[in-house]
């Protein structure tokens, strides 16, 4: 009876995406993913707000100086979790409970080992690492302490991401949202307790994040123990299955490397922006905050399509995979008109929420008007990357994205006159490289993916 409920989509923990209306399934799955990304953004925002308002400029600068390391490893482990996400979804679609069980227990052990090793080395090397980043002497100690505690919390981040990937693979995107929401509230409360009651400094903010993330991790692991009895998390089953380990890493590692290298690329782009002037730096800071509302829904749609594709390929529902692609393209177009279009129309008002400087507002609006009309290109990029990841073809997607988003953007900024156009010129780099990725992904999908994945499996 329980198995029947699981595959009918009636169970509270696992939901199939192989039945029902495609558009409804994708939207219901994608909306919690977008909300989750906003909650995760809240973590960093709350830390910065508490540091700046309660501790002062030096504390805010210390957290800002540590942000590169934080984003780097969060991106890495989020990408690695994709391996479990896609593999579990494929097994779930095929109703292969033994495969789901082996994948869950292997992925958690692998994630724990990798994150613990990186966390240990990082916590030991925190001070020299921050010295190598030319952190000013007056905030060096506080920044290094923040990074050291962050590295100690890395296993909690990694295990939560892996658990969230597993839950999404089983068709449930709401539980990770609910758990991370609890973590966000705890993080705010703990920050206030450490700073206002215990009179701590940046170290207190770091400990608040560690404790909140630790609780979030435990809650996620408890949810995994409540899954179907055939594959629920059990301590006695925790071991590394060599086949599943290779399976997970072959899918997740390319995405993990991609996320890490894009972080380095973004640091280079920021260094170019820094040469334009203070107003331009402030303008891009506001623009990147606003842009989250544009790309967040598209990334959520891409992740939903990956799980949808993996489950339906596992269930041999090849026609439904193609239908999912068509629906995702339509939804992507709609989202790329709705959010960027609305922000484009009310650009001055929206930017005014971030600054009252007329020059900064004018520059930010010019960037928005250069990029937002072309956002439909990025929508198609996320859709075709999503379906390829769902088909376990992550290596090609990684190579294309890295060559264009990393190599292409750096080359355009270094060897073309775009920067002479000021902030809008730098903004044009993004749609140019989106177009390059889209052309390559379209070619791969129509000439390789359809034949090798959709047709070969018939």
TIFISE-631573 format. One record per residue (C-alpha): x, y negated, z; residue in one letter. Coordinates in Angstrom, 1 decimal, m for minus. Example, Ala and Ser with C-alpha at 12.3 -4.5 7.8 and 13.67 -1.06 7.14 Angstrom:
+--------+--------+--------+------+
:   east :  north :     up : code :
+--------+--------+--------+------+
:   12.3 :    4.5 :    7.8 :    A :
:   13.7 :    1.1 :    7.1 :    S :
+--------+--------+--------+------+
***
This chain:
+--------+--------+--------+------+
:   east :  north :     up : code :
+--------+--------+--------+------+
:    0.0 :    0.0 :    0.0 :    X :
:    2.8 :   m2.4 :    0.9 :    X :
:    4.6 :   m1.8 :   m2.4 :    X :
:    1.4 :   m2.5 :   m4.3 :    X :
:    1.0 :   m5.7 :   m2.5 :    X :
:    4.5 :   m6.8 :   m3.2 :    X :
:    4.1 :   m6.4 :   m7.0 :    X :
:    0.7 :   m7.9 :   m7.0 :    X :
:    2.2 :  m11.0 :   m5.5 :    X :
:    0.1 :  m10.8 :   m2.3 :    X :
:    3.0 :  m10.3 :    0.1 :    X :
:    4.2 :  m13.3 :    2.0 :    X :
:    7.9 :  m12.6 :    1.4 :    X :
:    8.2 :  m11.3 :   m2.2 :    X :
:    6.4 :  m12.5 :   m5.3 :    X :
:    6.5 :  m11.2 :   m8.8 :    X :
:    6.9 :  m13.6 :  m11.7 :    X :
:    6.1 :  m10.8 :  m14.3 :    X :
:    2.4 :  m11.4 :  m14.2 :    X :
:   m0.1 :  m14.3 :  m14.4 :    X :
:    0.0 :  m17.6 :  m16.3 :    X :
:    3.6 :  m18.5 :  m17.2 :    X :
:    3.3 :  m22.3 :  m16.6 :    X :
:    1.7 :  m21.8 :  m13.2 :    X :
:    4.4 :  m19.4 :  m12.1 :    X :
:    7.2 :  m21.7 :  m13.2 :    X :
:    5.7 :  m24.8 :  m11.6 :    X :
:    4.8 :  m23.1 :   m8.3 :    X :
:    8.3 :  m21.7 :   m8.1 :    X :
:   10.1 :  m24.9 :   m9.2 :    X :
:    8.4 :  m27.4 :   m6.9 :    X :
:    9.8 :  m25.9 :   m3.6 :    X :
:   13.3 :  m25.8 :   m5.2 :    X :
:   13.1 :  m29.5 :   m6.0 :    X :
:   11.9 :  m30.2 :   m2.4 :    X :
:   14.7 :  m28.1 :   m1.1 :    X :
:   17.3 :  m30.2 :   m3.0 :    X :
:   15.9 :  m33.3 :   m1.4 :    X :
:   16.1 :  m31.8 :    2.1 :    X :
:   19.7 :  m30.8 :    1.5 :    X :
:   20.4 :  m34.4 :    0.3 :    X :
:   18.8 :  m35.5 :    3.6 :    X :
:   21.6 :  m33.8 :    5.6 :    X :
:   24.4 :  m36.0 :    4.0 :    X :
:   22.2 :  m39.1 :    4.1 :    X :
:   21.3 :  m38.7 :    7.8 :    X :
:   25.0 :  m38.2 :    8.7 :    X :
:   25.9 :  m41.4 :    6.8 :    X :
:   23.1 :  m43.4 :    8.3 :    X :
:   23.9 :  m42.3 :   11.9 :    X :
:   27.6 :  m43.0 :   11.4 :    X :
:   27.1 :  m46.4 :    9.8 :    X :
:   24.3 :  m47.7 :   12.1 :    X :
:   25.4 :  m46.2 :   15.4 :    X :
:   29.2 :  m45.9 :   15.1 :    X :
:   30.3 :  m48.6 :   12.6 :    X :
:   32.2 :  m49.0 :    9.4 :    X :
:   35.2 :  m46.8 :   10.3 :    X :
:   32.9 :  m43.8 :   11.1 :    X :
:   31.0 :  m44.3 :    7.8 :    X :
:   34.2 :  m44.5 :    5.9 :    X :
:   35.5 :  m41.3 :    7.6 :    X :
:   32.4 :  m39.3 :    6.4 :    X :
:   32.7 :  m40.9 :    3.0 :    X :
:   36.4 :  m39.8 :    2.7 :    X :
:   35.4 :  m36.3 :    3.6 :    X :
:   32.5 :  m36.1 :    1.1 :    X :
:   34.7 :  m34.8 :   m1.7 :    X :
:   35.7 :  m31.7 :    0.3 :    X :
:   32.1 :  m31.1 :    1.5 :    X :
:   30.6 :  m31.3 :   m2.0 :    X :
:   33.3 :  m29.2 :   m3.5 :    X :
:   32.7 :  m26.1 :   m1.4 :    X :
:   28.9 :  m26.5 :   m1.2 :    X :
:   28.9 :  m26.5 :   m5.0 :    X :
:   31.2 :  m23.4 :   m5.1 :    X :
:   29.0 :  m21.3 :   m2.8 :    X :
:   25.8 :  m22.5 :   m4.4 :    X :
:   27.2 :  m21.2 :   m7.7 :    X :
:   28.3 :  m18.0 :   m6.1 :    X :
:   24.8 :  m17.3 :   m4.7 :    X :
:   23.5 :  m17.3 :   m8.3 :    X :
:   25.1 :  m13.9 :   m8.7 :    X :
:   22.8 :  m12.4 :   m6.0 :    X :
:   19.9 :  m14.5 :   m7.2 :    X :
:   19.9 :  m13.2 :  m10.8 :    X :
:   20.8 :   m9.6 :   m9.9 :    X :
:   18.1 :   m9.3 :   m7.3 :    X :
:   15.5 :  m10.8 :   m9.6 :    X :
:   16.5 :   m8.3 :  m12.3 :    X :
:   16.2 :   m5.3 :   m9.9 :    X :
:   12.9 :   m6.7 :   m8.5 :    X :
:   11.4 :   m6.9 :  m12.0 :    X :
:   12.5 :   m3.3 :  m12.6 :    X :
:   11.2 :   m2.2 :   m9.2 :    X :
:   14.7 :   m0.8 :   m8.4 :    X :
:   14.6 :   m0.9 :   m4.6 :    X :
:   18.0 :    0.9 :   m4.2 :    X :
:   19.6 :   m1.8 :   m6.4 :    X :
:   18.1 :   m4.6 :   m4.4 :    X :
:   19.3 :   m3.1 :   m1.1 :    X :
:   22.8 :   m2.6 :   m2.3 :    X :
:   22.9 :   m6.1 :   m3.8 :    X :
:   21.6 :   m7.8 :   m0.6 :    X :
:   24.0 :   m6.1 :    1.8 :    X :
:   27.0 :   m6.4 :   m0.6 :    X :
:   26.4 :  m10.1 :   m1.4 :    X :
:   26.2 :  m11.0 :    2.3 :    X :
:   29.4 :   m9.3 :    3.2 :    X :
:   31.3 :  m10.7 :    0.2 :    X :
:   30.0 :  m14.2 :    1.0 :    X :
:   31.0 :  m13.9 :    4.7 :    X :
:   34.5 :  m12.7 :    3.9 :    X :
:   35.2 :  m15.4 :    1.2 :    X :
:   33.7 :  m18.2 :    3.3 :    X :
:   35.5 :  m17.1 :    6.5 :    X :
:   38.9 :  m17.0 :    4.8 :    X :
:   38.4 :  m20.4 :    3.2 :    X :
:   37.0 :  m21.8 :    6.4 :    X :
:   39.9 :  m20.6 :    8.5 :    X :
:   42.6 :  m21.9 :    6.1 :    X :
:   40.7 :  m25.2 :    5.6 :    X :
:   40.3 :  m25.8 :    9.3 :    X :
:   44.0 :  m25.3 :    9.8 :    X :
:   45.0 :  m27.4 :    6.9 :    X :
:   42.4 :  m30.2 :    7.4 :    X :
:   44.9 :  m32.9 :    8.6 :    X :
:   47.5 :  m32.4 :    5.7 :    X :
:   44.6 :  m32.1 :    3.2 :    X :
:   43.2 :  m35.5 :    4.2 :    X :
:   46.7 :  m37.0 :    4.2 :    X :
:   47.1 :  m35.8 :    0.6 :    X :
:   43.9 :  m37.6 :   m0.3 :    X :
:   45.5 :  m40.9 :    0.8 :    X :
:   42.9 :  m41.4 :    3.6 :    X :
:   43.8 :  m44.7 :    5.5 :    X :
:   45.7 :  m44.2 :    8.7 :    X :
:   43.0 :  m45.9 :   10.9 :    X :
:   40.4 :  m43.2 :    9.9 :    X :
:   42.7 :  m40.3 :    9.2 :    X :
:   42.2 :  m38.5 :   12.5 :    X :
:   38.4 :  m38.8 :   12.6 :    X :
:   38.2 :  m37.7 :    9.0 :    X :
:   40.4 :  m34.7 :    9.5 :    X :
:   38.4 :  m33.7 :   12.6 :    X :
:   35.1 :  m34.0 :   10.7 :    X :
:   36.6 :  m31.8 :    7.8 :    X :
:   38.0 :  m29.3 :   10.3 :    X :
:   34.6 :  m28.7 :   11.9 :    X :
:   32.9 :  m28.6 :    8.5 :    X :
:   35.2 :  m25.8 :    7.5 :    X :
:   34.3 :  m23.9 :   10.6 :    X :
:   30.6 :  m24.2 :    9.5 :    X :
:   31.4 :  m22.9 :    6.0 :    X :
:   30.3 :  m19.3 :    6.7 :    X :
:   26.8 :  m20.6 :    7.8 :    X :
:   26.5 :  m22.6 :    4.6 :    X :
:   27.6 :  m19.6 :    2.5 :    X :
:   25.3 :  m17.1 :    4.2 :    X :
:   22.3 :  m19.4 :    4.0 :    X :
:   22.9 :  m20.1 :    0.3 :    X :
:   23.3 :  m16.4 :   m0.4 :    X :
:   20.1 :  m15.6 :    1.6 :    X :
:   18.2 :  m18.3 :   m0.2 :    X :
:   19.4 :  m16.9 :   m3.6 :    X :
:   18.1 :  m13.5 :   m2.6 :    X :
:   14.8 :  m14.9 :   m1.5 :    X :
:   14.4 :  m16.8 :   m4.8 :    X :
:   15.4 :  m13.6 :   m6.7 :    X :
:   12.4 :  m11.9 :   m4.9 :    X :
:   10.2 :  m14.7 :   m6.2 :    X :
:    9.9 :  m16.7 :   m3.0 :    X :
:   11.2 :  m20.3 :   m3.1 :    X :
:    9.2 :  m21.6 :   m0.2 :    X :
:   10.9 :  m19.8 :    2.7 :    X :
:   14.3 :  m21.4 :    2.0 :    X :
:   12.6 :  m24.8 :    1.9 :    X :
:   10.8 :  m24.3 :    5.2 :    X :
:   14.0 :  m23.1 :    6.9 :    X :
:   16.1 :  m25.9 :    5.5 :    X :
:   13.4 :  m28.4 :    6.6 :    X :
:   13.7 :  m27.1 :   10.2 :    X :
:   17.5 :  m27.6 :    9.8 :    X :
:   17.0 :  m31.2 :    8.6 :    X :
:   14.9 :  m32.1 :   11.7 :    X :
:   17.4 :  m30.4 :   14.0 :    X :
:   20.2 :  m32.3 :   12.4 :    X :
:   18.5 :  m35.6 :   13.0 :    X :
:   17.8 :  m34.7 :   16.6 :    X :
:   21.2 :  m33.4 :   17.3 :    X :
:   22.9 :  m36.4 :   15.8 :    X :
:   20.9 :  m38.7 :   18.1 :    X :
:   21.6 :  m36.5 :   21.1 :    X :
:   25.4 :  m36.4 :   20.5 :    X :
:   25.7 :  m40.1 :   19.6 :    X :
:   23.2 :  m41.7 :   22.0 :    X :
:   23.2 :  m39.4 :   25.0 :    X :
:   26.7 :  m37.9 :   24.9 :    X :
:   28.3 :  m41.0 :   23.4 :    X :
:   30.3 :  m38.9 :   20.9 :    X :
:   31.9 :  m40.2 :   17.7 :    X :
:   32.3 :  m38.7 :   14.2 :    X :
:   33.1 :  m35.3 :   15.8 :    X :
:   29.6 :  m35.3 :   17.3 :    X :
:   28.1 :  m35.7 :   13.9 :    X :
:   30.1 :  m32.8 :   12.6 :    X :
:   29.1 :  m30.6 :   15.5 :    X :
:   25.4 :  m31.5 :   15.0 :    X :
:   25.6 :  m30.3 :   11.4 :    X :
:   27.4 :  m27.1 :   12.4 :    X :
:   24.8 :  m26.2 :   15.0 :    X :
:   21.9 :  m27.1 :   12.7 :    X :
:   23.3 :  m25.1 :    9.9 :    X :
:   24.1 :  m22.2 :   12.2 :    X :
:   20.4 :  m22.0 :   13.3 :    X :
:   19.3 :  m22.3 :    9.7 :    X :
:   21.6 :  m19.4 :    8.8 :    X :
:   20.2 :  m17.2 :   11.6 :    X :
:   16.6 :  m17.9 :   10.6 :    X :
:   17.4 :  m16.9 :    7.0 :    X :
:   19.0 :  m13.7 :    8.1 :    X :
:   16.0 :  m12.9 :   10.3 :    X :
:   13.7 :  m13.4 :    7.3 :    X :
:   15.8 :  m11.0 :    5.3 :    X :
:   15.2 :   m8.4 :    8.0 :    X :
:   11.4 :   m8.8 :    7.4 :    X :
:   11.6 :   m7.8 :    3.7 :    X :
:   10.3 :   m4.5 :    2.3 :    X :
:   11.6 :   m1.6 :    4.4 :    X :
:   13.5 :   m0.1 :    1.4 :    X :
:   15.8 :   m3.1 :    1.1 :    X :
:   15.4 :   m5.2 :    4.3 :    X :
:   18.6 :   m6.4 :    5.9 :    X :
:   20.0 :   m3.8 :    8.3 :    X :
:   23.3 :   m3.9 :   10.1 :    X :
:   24.0 :   m0.3 :    9.5 :    X :
:   23.7 :   m0.8 :    5.7 :    X :
:   26.2 :   m3.7 :    5.6 :    X :
:   29.0 :   m2.5 :    3.3 :    X :
:   30.6 :   m3.5 :    0.0 :    X :
:   29.3 :   m1.5 :   m3.0 :    X :
:   32.1 :   m1.8 :   m5.6 :    X :
:   29.6 :   m1.8 :   m8.6 :    X :
:   27.4 :   m4.5 :   m7.0 :    X :
:   30.3 :   m6.6 :   m5.9 :    X :
:   31.5 :   m6.7 :   m9.6 :    X :
:   28.0 :   m7.4 :  m10.7 :    X :
:   27.5 :  m10.3 :   m8.3 :    X :
:   30.9 :  m11.9 :   m9.0 :    X :
:   30.6 :  m11.5 :  m12.8 :    X :
:   27.4 :  m13.6 :  m12.7 :    X :
:   28.1 :  m15.9 :   m9.7 :    X :
:   31.8 :  m16.7 :  m10.0 :    X :
:   31.6 :  m18.6 :  m13.3 :    X :
:   28.9 :  m20.8 :  m11.9 :    X :
:   30.9 :  m21.3 :   m8.7 :    X :
:   34.0 :  m22.3 :  m10.6 :    X :
:   31.9 :  m24.6 :  m12.8 :    X :
:   30.4 :  m26.4 :   m9.8 :    X :
:   33.9 :  m26.9 :   m8.3 :    X :
:   35.5 :  m28.2 :  m11.4 :    X :
:   32.6 :  m30.6 :  m12.2 :    X :
:   33.2 :  m32.0 :   m8.7 :    X :
:   36.8 :  m32.8 :   m9.8 :    X :
:   35.5 :  m34.3 :  m13.0 :    X :
:   33.1 :  m36.5 :  m11.2 :    X :
:   36.0 :  m37.7 :   m9.0 :    X :
:   37.9 :  m38.7 :  m12.2 :    X :
:   34.8 :  m40.5 :  m13.6 :    X :
:   34.5 :  m42.4 :  m10.3 :    X :
:   38.1 :  m43.4 :  m10.6 :    X :
:   37.3 :  m44.9 :  m14.1 :    X :
:   34.3 :  m46.7 :  m12.6 :    X :
:   36.5 :  m48.1 :   m9.8 :    X :
:   38.5 :  m50.0 :  m12.4 :    X :
:   35.5 :  m51.9 :  m13.7 :    X :
:   35.0 :  m54.0 :  m10.6 :    X :
:   33.0 :  m54.2 :   m7.3 :    X :
:   29.7 :  m55.0 :   m8.9 :    X :
:   30.0 :  m52.0 :  m11.3 :    X :
:   30.9 :  m49.7 :   m8.4 :    X :
:   27.9 :  m50.8 :   m6.5 :    X :
:   25.7 :  m50.5 :   m9.6 :    X :
:   26.8 :  m46.9 :  m10.3 :    X :
:   26.3 :  m46.0 :   m6.6 :    X :
:   22.7 :  m47.2 :   m6.9 :    X :
:   22.2 :  m45.5 :  m10.3 :    X :
:   23.4 :  m42.1 :   m9.1 :    X :
:   21.0 :  m42.3 :   m6.1 :    X :
:   18.1 :  m43.1 :   m8.4 :    X :
:   19.1 :  m40.5 :  m11.0 :    X :
:   18.5 :  m37.7 :   m8.5 :    X :
:   14.8 :  m38.2 :   m9.1 :    X :
:   15.4 :  m37.5 :  m12.8 :    X :
:   17.7 :  m34.5 :  m12.8 :    X :
:   16.4 :  m32.9 :   m9.6 :    X :
:   13.1 :  m31.6 :  m11.1 :    X :
:   15.0 :  m30.4 :  m14.2 :    X :
:   17.5 :  m28.4 :  m12.2 :    X :
:   14.7 :  m26.9 :  m10.2 :    X :
:   13.0 :  m25.9 :  m13.5 :    X :
:   16.2 :  m24.4 :  m14.8 :    X :
:   16.6 :  m22.3 :  m11.6 :    X :
:   13.0 :  m21.2 :  m11.8 :    X :
:   13.5 :  m20.2 :  m15.4 :    X :
:   16.6 :  m18.2 :  m14.4 :    X :
:   14.7 :  m16.1 :  m11.9 :    X :
:   11.7 :  m15.8 :  m14.2 :    X :
:   13.9 :  m14.6 :  m17.0 :    X :
:   15.8 :  m12.1 :  m14.8 :    X :
:   12.6 :  m10.6 :  m13.3 :    X :
:   10.9 :  m10.2 :  m16.7 :    X :
:   14.0 :   m8.8 :  m18.4 :    X :
:   14.2 :   m6.3 :  m15.5 :    X :
:   10.5 :   m5.4 :  m16.2 :    X :
:   11.2 :   m5.2 :  m20.0 :    X :
:    8.7 :   m8.1 :  m20.6 :    X :
:   10.7 :   m9.6 :  m23.5 :    X :
:    7.8 :  m11.4 :  m25.1 :    X :
:    7.1 :  m13.1 :  m21.8 :    X :
:   10.7 :  m14.2 :  m21.6 :    X :
:   10.3 :  m16.0 :  m24.9 :    X :
:    7.0 :  m17.5 :  m23.7 :    X :
:    8.7 :  m18.7 :  m20.6 :    X :
:   11.3 :  m20.5 :  m22.7 :    X :
:    8.6 :  m22.3 :  m24.7 :    X :
:    6.7 :  m23.3 :  m21.6 :    X :
:    9.9 :  m24.5 :  m19.9 :    X :
:   10.8 :  m26.6 :  m22.9 :    X :
:    7.4 :  m28.2 :  m22.8 :    X :
:    7.6 :  m28.8 :  m19.0 :    X :
:   11.1 :  m30.1 :  m19.4 :    X :
:   10.0 :  m32.7 :  m22.0 :    X :
:    7.1 :  m33.7 :  m19.7 :    X :
:    9.4 :  m34.2 :  m16.7 :    X :
:   12.0 :  m36.1 :  m18.8 :    X :
:    9.3 :  m38.5 :  m19.8 :    X :
:    7.5 :  m38.8 :  m16.4 :    X :
:   10.4 :  m39.5 :  m14.0 :    X :
:   12.9 :  m41.4 :  m16.2 :    X :
:   10.1 :  m43.1 :  m18.0 :    X :
:    8.5 :  m44.4 :  m14.8 :    X :
:   11.9 :  m45.5 :  m13.4 :    X :
:   12.7 :  m47.2 :  m16.7 :    X :
:    9.5 :  m49.2 :  m16.6 :    X :
:   10.0 :  m50.3 :  m13.0 :    X :
:   13.8 :  m50.5 :  m13.1 :    X :
:   14.2 :  m53.9 :  m11.5 :    X :
:   11.8 :  m53.1 :   m8.6 :    X :
:   13.4 :  m49.7 :   m7.9 :    X :
:   17.0 :  m51.0 :   m8.0 :    X :
:   15.9 :  m53.8 :   m5.7 :    X :
:   15.3 :  m51.3 :   m3.0 :    X :
:   19.1 :  m50.6 :   m2.9 :    X :
:   20.5 :  m54.1 :   m3.3 :    X :
:   19.4 :  m57.8 :   m3.4 :    X :
:   22.5 :  m58.8 :   m5.5 :    X :
:   21.2 :  m60.0 :   m8.8 :    X :
:   24.4 :  m59.1 :  m10.7 :    X :
:   24.3 :  m55.5 :   m9.3 :    X :
:   20.6 :  m55.2 :  m10.2 :    X :
:   21.3 :  m56.3 :  m13.8 :    X :
:   24.2 :  m53.9 :  m14.3 :    X :
:   22.2 :  m50.9 :  m12.8 :    X :
:   19.2 :  m51.7 :  m15.0 :    X :
:   21.5 :  m51.8 :  m18.0 :    X :
:   22.8 :  m48.3 :  m17.2 :    X :
:   19.3 :  m47.0 :  m16.7 :    X :
:   18.2 :  m48.4 :  m20.0 :    X :
:   21.2 :  m46.9 :  m21.8 :    X :
:   20.7 :  m43.4 :  m20.4 :    X :
:   17.1 :  m42.7 :  m19.4 :    X :
:   15.5 :  m42.8 :  m22.9 :    X :
:   17.8 :  m39.9 :  m23.8 :    X :
:   17.0 :  m37.8 :  m20.8 :    X :
:   15.0 :  m35.3 :  m22.9 :    X :
:   18.4 :  m34.0 :  m24.1 :    X :
:   19.4 :  m33.1 :  m20.6 :    X :
:   16.0 :  m31.4 :  m20.1 :    X :
:   16.7 :  m29.0 :  m23.0 :    X :
:   20.3 :  m28.4 :  m21.7 :    X :
:   18.9 :  m27.2 :  m18.3 :    X :
:   16.3 :  m25.0 :  m20.0 :    X :
:   18.7 :  m23.2 :  m22.3 :    X :
:   21.4 :  m22.9 :  m19.6 :    X :
:   18.7 :  m21.5 :  m17.2 :    X :
:   17.5 :  m18.7 :  m19.6 :    X :
:   21.1 :  m17.7 :  m20.4 :    X :
:   21.9 :  m17.4 :  m16.6 :    X :
:   18.7 :  m15.4 :  m16.1 :    X :
:   20.1 :  m13.1 :  m18.8 :    X :
:   23.4 :  m12.8 :  m16.9 :    X :
:   25.3 :  m14.7 :  m19.6 :    X :
:   26.9 :  m17.2 :  m17.2 :    X :
:   30.4 :  m17.1 :  m18.6 :    X :
:   29.5 :  m18.7 :  m21.9 :    X :
:   27.4 :  m21.3 :  m20.2 :    X :
:   30.3 :  m22.1 :  m17.9 :    X :
:   32.8 :  m22.5 :  m20.8 :    X :
:   30.5 :  m24.8 :  m22.7 :    X :
:   29.6 :  m27.0 :  m19.7 :    X :
:   33.2 :  m27.2 :  m18.6 :    X :
:   34.5 :  m28.1 :  m22.1 :    X :
:   31.9 :  m30.8 :  m22.5 :    X :
:   31.1 :  m32.1 :  m19.1 :    X :
:   34.7 :  m32.0 :  m17.8 :    X :
:   37.0 :  m32.1 :  m20.9 :    X :
:   34.6 :  m34.0 :  m23.1 :    X :
:   33.8 :  m36.7 :  m20.6 :    X :
:   37.4 :  m37.2 :  m19.6 :    X :
:   38.5 :  m37.5 :  m23.2 :    X :
:   35.7 :  m40.0 :  m24.1 :    X :
:   36.7 :  m42.2 :  m21.2 :    X :
:   40.4 :  m42.0 :  m21.9 :    X :
:   40.6 :  m42.1 :  m25.7 :    X :
:   37.5 :  m44.0 :  m26.9 :    X :
:   36.5 :  m47.7 :  m26.5 :    X :
:   33.4 :  m46.9 :  m24.5 :    X :
:   34.8 :  m48.4 :  m21.3 :    X :
:   35.2 :  m51.8 :  m23.2 :    X :
:   31.3 :  m51.9 :  m23.2 :    X :
:   31.4 :  m52.0 :  m19.4 :    X :
:   29.0 :  m50.0 :  m17.2 :    X :
:   26.5 :  m49.1 :  m20.0 :    X :
:   29.5 :  m47.7 :  m22.1 :    X :
:   30.4 :  m45.4 :  m19.3 :    X :
:   26.7 :  m44.4 :  m19.0 :    X :
:   26.7 :  m43.4 :  m22.7 :    X :
:   29.2 :  m40.7 :  m21.9 :    X :
:   26.5 :  m38.6 :  m20.3 :    X :
:   24.0 :  m38.3 :  m23.2 :    X :
:   26.9 :  m37.8 :  m25.6 :    X :
:   28.2 :  m34.8 :  m23.7 :    X :
:   24.6 :  m33.5 :  m23.1 :    X :
:   24.1 :  m33.5 :  m26.9 :    X :
:   27.3 :  m31.4 :  m27.4 :    X :
:   26.3 :  m28.9 :  m24.7 :    X :
:   22.8 :  m28.6 :  m26.2 :    X :
:   24.1 :  m27.9 :  m29.7 :    X :
:   26.4 :  m25.2 :  m28.5 :    X :
:   23.7 :  m23.6 :  m26.2 :    X :
:   21.1 :  m23.6 :  m29.0 :    X :
:   23.6 :  m21.9 :  m31.3 :    X :
:   24.4 :  m19.3 :  m28.7 :    X :
:   20.7 :  m18.6 :  m27.9 :    X :
:   19.6 :  m18.2 :  m31.5 :    X :
:   22.6 :  m16.3 :  m32.9 :    X :
:   23.7 :  m14.3 :  m29.9 :    X :
:   21.3 :  m14.2 :  m26.9 :    X :
:   18.2 :  m13.3 :  m28.8 :    X :
:   19.9 :  m10.4 :  m30.6 :    X :
:   22.0 :   m9.0 :  m27.7 :    X :
:   19.6 :   m9.5 :  m24.8 :    X :
:   16.0 :   m9.8 :  m26.1 :    X :
:   16.2 :   m7.6 :  m29.2 :    X :
:   18.8 :   m5.1 :  m28.2 :    X :
:   16.8 :   m4.1 :  m25.1 :    X :
:   13.7 :   m3.3 :  m27.0 :    X :
+--------+--------+--------+------+
***
